[in-house]
Amino acid sequence: MSESLSPTLPDTRNALAVARGICRLFARNDVWCLPEMPLRNGRRADLMGVDAKGRIVIVEIKTARGDLLGDTKWPDYLDFCDRFYWGVPPELDRAPLELPEYQPSCCGVIVADGYDAEITRPAPSQSLPPARRRAELERLARTALRRQLVANDPECSIWGQRLD
């Protein structure tokens, strides 16, 4: 399909660029992420990572105002992380993220492009219960290991698809 026939292609490219910038920022700060991480509640985090202290970070990426304003599922991520961030490109109007329904007191903001990122509002840490953190860290590790193995040997993709 050509770019002119696919209105979501530029948004997808922009989202990938934002993810890349955030991953670079995080890597410099010893936070390692996986994209598209399935959660046990049926949601999928755009980026989910872990820092050097074992704290879990989730980033929800938004590249269009309509997508941001229409997202009602993001609070479902809060039970699976110690810190939550919105990841947005520089050109996106961030004013809605200051509204009460976006809970600015518990959500950070990262502005990113394909080359780098900057935390413009730090996310406060809201500690997960230890049992939940352990379960999520194990799921994150197993998912990362499975993806690495399948990347090296695609024939292994038929095994271990259950991620709960």
Secondary structure, DSSP 8 states (H G I E B T S, - for coil): --GGG-TTHHHHHHHHHHHHHHHHHHHHTT-EEEEEEE-TTS-EEEEEEE-TTS-EEEEEE--SHHHHHH---GGGGGGG-SEEEEEE-TTS--GGGGSGGG-TTTEEEEEE-SS-EEEEE--------HHHHHHHHHHHHHHHHHHHHHHH-GGGGGS-----
